[in-house]
Amino acid sequence: MSDEIMYSLIGIVILIFIILAVLKNGATSQVQTKEEKRKEIINSYKKELREALEPLKNDKQKRMSKKSELLKQFSNELSRNIFFDASEIKEIILKLSQI
């Protein structure tokens, strides 16, 4: 057998192993349900709101201003999100405003 054929066979075998490894690793990703994604979005807003308001806990005026700004931003983002309708957005913003 010539060297060229031998190298070609080795290359093909290595390529097959690489393809199998990539396919095996790509198949293990988990798809989130709609409800899980909704909860993740809401929890991220809660976390962001808490983190932004924590340094302002002693200044009530700045805290209210920052909270209002963030709630407007969240409402705007949620209105463009396919997972939420208008009534749900109002409910979420109301819950976030109580933080």
C-alpha positions as CSV (number, residue, x, y, z in Angstrom):
1,M,0.0,0.0,0.0
2,S,1.4,3.4,-0.9
3,D,2.0,6.1,1.7
4,E,-0.6,8.4,0.2
5,I,-3.4,5.9,0.6
6,M,-2.3,5.2,4.2
7,Y,-2.3,8.9,5.1
8,S,-5.7,9.4,3.5
9,L,-7.2,6.5,5.5
10,I,-5.7,7.9,8.7
11,G,-7.1,11.3,7.9
12,I,-10.5,9.9,7.2
13,V,-10.6,8.0,10.5
14,I,-9.5,11.1,12.4
15,L,-12.2,13.2,10.7
16,I,-14.9,10.6,11.6
17,F,-13.8,10.7,15.2
18,I,-13.9,14.5,15.3
19,I,-17.4,14.6,13.7
20,L,-18.7,12.0,16.2
21,A,-17.2,14.0,19.1
22,V,-18.8,17.2,17.9
23,L,-22.2,15.6,17.4
24,K,-22.1,13.9,20.8
25,N,-21.3,17.1,22.6
26,G,-23.9,19.1,20.7
27,A,-26.8,16.7,21.5
28,T,-26.6,17.2,25.3
29,S,-28.0,20.7,25.4
30,Q,-31.2,21.1,27.4
31,V,-34.1,23.1,25.9
32,Q,-36.0,25.3,28.4
33,T,-39.8,25.3,28.5
34,K,-41.7,28.5,28.0
35,E,-42.6,28.6,31.8
36,E,-38.9,28.1,32.8
37,K,-37.8,30.9,30.4
38,R,-40.5,33.2,31.8
39,K,-39.3,32.6,35.4
40,E,-35.7,33.1,34.4
41,I,-36.5,36.5,32.9
42,I,-38.6,37.6,35.9
43,N,-35.9,36.5,38.3
44,S,-33.2,38.3,36.4
45,Y,-35.3,41.5,36.6
46,K,-35.7,41.0,40.4
47,K,-32.0,40.5,40.8
48,E,-31.1,43.5,38.7
49,L,-33.5,45.7,40.6
50,R,-32.2,44.6,44.0
51,E,-28.6,45.1,43.0
52,A,-29.3,48.6,41.6
53,L,-31.3,49.7,44.7
54,E,-29.0,48.3,47.3
55,P,-26.5,51.2,47.3
56,L,-29.4,53.6,47.5
57,K,-31.1,52.2,50.6
58,N,-30.4,55.3,52.7
59,D,-31.5,57.9,50.1
60,K,-35.2,57.5,49.5
61,Q,-35.5,60.1,46.7
62,K,-32.7,58.6,44.6
63,R,-34.0,55.1,45.3
64,M,-37.5,56.0,44.0
65,S,-36.1,57.6,41.0
66,K,-33.8,54.7,40.1
67,K,-36.7,52.2,40.8
68,S,-39.0,54.2,38.5
69,E,-36.3,54.3,35.8
70,L,-35.7,50.6,35.9
71,L,-39.4,49.6,36.0
72,K,-40.0,51.7,32.9
73,Q,-37.0,49.9,31.2
74,F,-38.3,46.5,32.3
75,S,-41.8,47.3,31.1
76,N,-40.4,48.4,27.7
77,E,-38.4,45.2,27.4
78,L,-41.2,42.9,28.4
79,S,-43.6,44.6,25.9
80,R,-41.3,43.4,23.1
81,N,-41.0,39.9,24.6
82,I,-43.1,37.1,23.0
83,F,-43.5,35.3,26.3
84,F,-45.7,38.0,28.0
85,D,-48.9,39.7,27.2
86,A,-50.0,43.2,28.4
87,S,-51.9,42.0,31.5
88,E,-49.0,39.8,32.6
89,I,-46.6,42.7,32.1
90,K,-48.7,44.9,34.4
91,E,-48.8,42.2,37.0
92,I,-45.0,41.6,36.8
93,I,-44.2,45.4,37.1
94,L,-46.6,45.6,40.1
95,K,-44.7,42.8,41.8
96,L,-41.4,44.3,41.0
97,S,-42.5,47.7,42.3
98,Q,-43.0,46.1,45.7
99,I,-39.4,45.2,46.1
